Amino acid sequence: MINIADNLRLVNNQIIAASSKTTSSTSKVSLLAVSKTKPISLIQQAYAAGQRHFGENYVQETVEKVQQLAELTDITWHFIGPLQANKTKLIANNVTWVHSVDREKIAKRLNQQRDINITPLNVCLQVNISGEQSKSGVAVTEVAKLAEFINNCENLCLRGLMAIPEKTKDKIAARDSFRQMQTLFNQLSHQYPSVDTLSMGMSNDMDIAIECGSTMIRVGTAIFGARS
């Protein structure tokens, strides 16, 4: 049987250990528990163990989980998956964060559809840092333009950058991608005071990501177990 509390403790200890080895991280590194495809019961166990931030990848599943756990008012939901234009309305008012904004059309729709009576939607730009054709994300050369557009959206709050670098066992290559993200993040944070989040790094590469300034680690399997 999966012990969610123990798994969370282990992952958080890994984050603390990695953070203690570097001076790059200027703020506490937070843990985003990626709960996609996982049952409500496991999310409830993680919540009971103190976890409050959860990440989901699929629109309909996200909405269903938000509604089923509506009584847990201090949960913060993050949408981290690809977002199509015809699905933005479902996401705009059901989550607090969207990490995967990669074009103006998506940002514009989220801005228009976000209820003006709730706080602005926190947004990270997803950057295709490895330049993979099969992967979502804004090109490095287009980051500044998209950031400016989002910053001018009254119902959105520009919070930072997110990336899923190309899978590789080459630590030098991985570090290079993370360093590029760190450079982009530093440039953006100097320009926009609201930018404070660099969402990058997962179970297998969190040490390198934290070394390169990540402020948010996204972990699923190490907490909830492999997909069934």
C-alpha positions in Angstrom: 0.0 0.0 0.0 1.2 3.5 -0.9 2.0 5.7 2.1 1.5 9.2 0.8 2.6 10.9 4.0 5.9 9.1 4.0 6.4 9.8 0.2 5.8 13.5 0.7 8.2 13.5 3.6 10.9 11.9 1.5 10.4 14.3 -1.5 10.4 17.3 0.8 13.6 16.1 2.4 15.2 15.7 -1.1 14.2 19.3 -1.9 15.6 20.6 1.4 18.9 18.7 0.8 19.2 19.9 -2.7 18.5 23.5 -1.6 21.1 23.4 1.1 23.8 22.6 -1.5 23.3 25.7 -3.6 23.3 29.4 -3.3 21.4 29.9 -6.6 18.0 29.5 -5.0 17.0 32.9 -3.4 13.7 31.7 -2.0 12.1 28.5 -0.6 11.5 25.8 -3.2 7.9 24.7 -3.1 6.5 21.3 -4.1 3.7 20.8 -6.6 2.2 17.4 -6.2 1.2 16.2 -9.7 -2.0 14.3 -9.1 -3.1 13.6 -12.8 -4.9 10.3 -13.2 -4.8 9.7 -9.5 -8.0 9.1 -7.5 -9.5 11.6 -5.1 -8.7 9.4 -2.1 -4.9 9.8 -2.7 -5.3 13.6 -3.0 -7.2 13.6 0.3 -4.3 11.6 1.9 -1.8 14.1 0.6 -3.9 16.9 1.9 -4.2 15.3 5.3 -0.4 15.1 5.3 -0.1 18.8 4.7 0.2 19.1 0.9 -1.8 22.1 -0.5 -0.6 22.6 -4.1 -1.7 20.1 -6.7 -1.1 20.0 -10.4 -3.4 18.5 -13.1 -2.8 17.9 -16.8 -6.2 17.2 -18.3 -9.0 19.8 -18.4 -12.1 17.6 -17.6 -10.3 15.7 -14.9 -9.2 19.0 -13.3 -12.7 20.4 -13.2 -14.1 17.2 -11.8 -11.5 17.1 -9.0 -11.9 20.8 -8.2 -15.7 20.3 -7.8 -15.4 17.1 -5.8 -12.9 18.6 -3.3 -14.6 22.1 -3.2 -14.9 21.8 0.6 -11.1 21.9 1.0 -11.0 25.6 0.4 -7.3 26.1 1.0 -6.2 23.7 -1.8 -4.4 25.6 -4.6 -5.0 24.0 -8.0 -2.4 24.3 -10.8 -3.2 23.4 -14.4 0.1 22.2 -16.0 -1.0 20.4 -19.2 -1.4 21.6 -22.8 -4.4 23.9 -23.1 -6.4 24.2 -26.3 -8.4 27.4 -27.0 -11.7 25.6 -26.9 -11.0 24.5 -23.3 -9.9 27.7 -21.7 -13.3 28.6 -20.3 -13.4 25.4 -18.2 -9.9 26.3 -16.7 -10.2 30.0 -16.3 -12.3 30.0 -13.2 -11.5 26.5 -11.7 -7.8 26.9 -11.0 -5.5 29.4 -9.3 -2.5 28.8 -11.6 -1.9 27.9 -15.3 1.7 26.9 -16.1 1.2 26.2 -19.7 0.4 29.4 -21.5 2.4 29.5 -24.7 0.6 31.9 -27.0 -1.3 35.1 -27.0 -4.6 33.5 -28.1 -4.7 31.3 -24.9 -3.7 34.3 -22.7 -6.4 36.5 -24.2 -9.1 33.9 -23.8 -8.1 33.2 -20.2 -8.1 36.9 -19.5 -11.6 37.4 -21.0 -13.1 34.4 -19.3 -11.6 34.9 -15.8 -14.3 36.1 -13.4 -13.5 39.8 -12.5 -14.8 39.1 -8.9 -12.0 36.7 -8.1 -8.2 37.3 -7.9 -6.3 37.4 -11.2 -5.2 34.1 -12.6 -1.5 33.3 -11.9 0.2 32.5 -15.2 3.5 31.0 -16.1 4.8 30.9 -19.7 5.7 27.4 -20.9 9.0 27.7 -22.7 10.1 25.1 -25.3 13.7 25.4 -24.0 14.9 22.4 -26.0 13.3 23.5 -29.3 11.5 20.2 -29.7 9.0 20.2 -32.5 6.8 17.7 -30.7 6.6 19.8 -27.5 4.4 22.7 -26.5 5.9 26.0 -25.4 6.8 29.4 -26.6 10.2 29.8 -28.4 12.9 31.5 -26.4 12.9 34.4 -28.8 9.2 35.1 -28.2 9.2 35.0 -24.4 9.6 38.8 -24.0 6.7 39.6 -26.3 4.3 37.1 -24.7 5.3 38.2 -21.2 4.5 41.8 -22.1 1.1 40.8 -23.5 0.2 38.9 -20.3 1.4 41.6 -18.1 -1.1 43.9 -19.7 -4.0 41.6 -19.1 -6.0 42.9 -16.1 -7.3 39.4 -15.1 -4.0 37.7 -15.3 -0.9 37.9 -13.1 2.4 37.1 -14.8 4.2 34.9 -12.2 7.1 33.3 -14.2 8.2 30.5 -16.4 7.7 26.8 -16.8 9.7 24.3 -18.8 9.9 20.5 -19.5 13.4 20.1 -20.9 14.2 17.2 -23.3 14.6 13.9 -21.4 18.3 13.1 -21.2 20.7 11.2 -19.0 23.4 13.7 -19.9 23.6 16.0 -16.8 25.6 18.6 -18.7 22.9 18.9 -21.3 20.2 19.0 -18.7 22.1 21.7 -16.7 22.5 23.8 -19.9 18.8 23.8 -20.5 18.1 24.7 -16.9 20.7 27.5 -17.0 19.0 29.0 -20.1 15.8 29.0 -18.2 17.4 30.6 -15.2 18.8 33.4 -17.4 15.3 34.0 -19.0 13.8 34.0 -15.5 16.3 36.5 -14.2 15.7 38.8 -17.1 11.9 38.6 -16.6 12.0 39.1 -12.9 14.1 42.2 -13.2 11.5 43.7 -15.6 8.3 42.6 -13.9 8.0 42.7 -10.0 5.3 40.0 -10.1 7.6 37.4 -11.5 8.8 35.1 -8.7 8.3 31.5 -10.0 10.5 29.3 -12.0 8.6 26.0 -12.4 11.1 23.3 -13.5 12.5 20.0 -12.3 10.9 16.7 -11.4 11.8 13.6 -9.4 14.9 12.7 -11.5 16.4 16.1 -12.1 15.3 18.2 -9.1 18.9 18.6 -7.8 20.1 20.2 -11.0 16.9 22.3 -11.4 17.3 23.6 -7.8 20.9 24.3 -8.5 19.8 26.4 -11.4 17.3 28.4 -9.5 14.0 26.5 -9.7 11.4 27.7 -7.1 8.9 25.0 -7.8 9.4 21.3 -8.3 6.7 19.1 -10.0 6.5 15.6 -8.6 3.9 12.9 -9.3 5.1 9.2 -9.3 7.4 9.6 -6.2 4.4 10.8 -4.2 1.4 8.9 -5.7 3.1 5.8 -7.3 3.2 4.8 -10.9 0.2 5.1 -13.1 -2.2 2.1 -12.8 
